[in-house]
Amino acid sequence: MKKQIIITLTVAGIILSFATIAIYGKNNRQESLSGDDLNNNGIRDDIENYIDTKFCNSIKLNEGLKQYAISIQKGILSTNEQESMLAADSLSRAMECLHYIAPDTDYWKDITSHSINTPERLRASMAHEARLSGKVFSSRPVREWKTSCNFNSDKLKD
């Protein structure tokens, strides 16, 4: 009886692992900083699948969160001050875009926590933030936030 339970639990665990791989990509918890990005769009596959699954009701929000995810990934992968500055500028534009299309939401926090999901990614993110310490970043005027989106938000449905 005990062997049957152990085998059943093992098989169930394997099935759940394959289901997780199918939904979120094969390296959902991979220790590498970059993870999988099979379509080479700058977003880890597990993050892209998460956004597509959770935020499928609003194309604008979906696209805005993907722009944000790209910026977070740039910061994680940055290795010097110049790359960190470019990532920070990208993040500023993504936040402006998100505030334009969904001003009263903070879904970006969800994407951040899913993006920085391993000790290595946390260390890389903290190193990126340290390189930005003491720097000042300006925001575009609110009337220009629409142009911060890397997509045409007027042509997309909510």
Buried (B, 14 or more C-beta within 10 A) or exposed (E): EEEEEEEEEEEEEEEEEEEBEEEBBBBBEBEEBEBBBEEEEBBBBBBBBBBEEBBEEBBBBBBBBBBBBBBBBBBBBBEEEEBBBBBBBBBBBBBBBBBBBBEEBEBBEBBBEBBBBBEBBEEBBEBBEEBBEEEEEEEEEEEEBBEBBBBEBEEBEE
